[in-house]
Amino acid sequence: MRIDKYLKVSRLIKRRAVANEACDQGRITVNGRVVKASYDVKEGDVMEIKLGERVIRVRVVNVAEHVLKNDASSLYEVIN
């Protein structure tokens, strides 16, 4: 699954267009590398998302096309 779609499905970023823009601006890194929106997300990837002053680090636990709102957080685990 593309990283921009994963960020939307997991609800880490609200809209896919915003996720795509964040990738274009170099604010998304996976395993220490800046990635484009077309990057293919795999289980075990460590993602760092820079949103303004906040930095969110998560590990991909599951990749699913569709999840319910309540289950979205089961796709990743937050790392500090």
N, C-alpha and C positions, 0 to 999 in steps of 0.2 A: 504494500500500500504506500502511496506517495506520502511524504511527511506533512504536506499542507493538509491533506485530507485526514491524516491521523490526528493532527492537532485539533481539528474541528470535531471529529468523532469522539475524541477523549475529553473534549470540552476544556482543554488547556488554553485554547484561543477560541473566541466566540464564533468568528466567521472565517470561512476558507480564504476569502480574499485578503483578510488581515493576516492570516498565516502565510499566505503566498508573499505578501509584501514584506513581512518580517524576514523571510528567507532571502528575498532579494536584497535586503539591507544588511545582511550578514549577522542578524541577531539570533540565529539558531545554529547551534553546534551539536554535532553527534560524535561521540567518542573523541572529542578534542578538535574536530575539523569543522569548519564552516561548510554548510551544505546548501544546495539549491532546493527549490520546492519539489523537484522531481525525484529526490533521494528516496530510495526504497527502504522503509523502516522494517527492522527485524527485531525479534524478541532478544532481550539482553542489551540492546543499544542504550547508552547513557546520553541523554539529551540535556542541553543547557539552553534555556530560553531567557533572553534579556528583554524585559518589558519595562522601559523607563529605568527607574532606580532598582527595581526588583530583578532578581535572578532566580529562576526556578530550575532546579536540577532534578530530573526524574529518570528512572530506569523503566524501559518498556517491558511489561510483563506479558501482555497479550496484544495481538493485532486482530481486530474484528471490524467488519464492514459497517455493522449497525449495532448499537447498544442503546438501552434505555438510559434516560437521564440519571437515574439512581445508580446504575451500574457503570457509568463512565469512568469513575475513579478506579475501578478494578483493572483497567487497561495499563496502569502505570503505578509505580511506587515512588514517593518523594524521597530524595536523598539530600542530606545536609552537608 
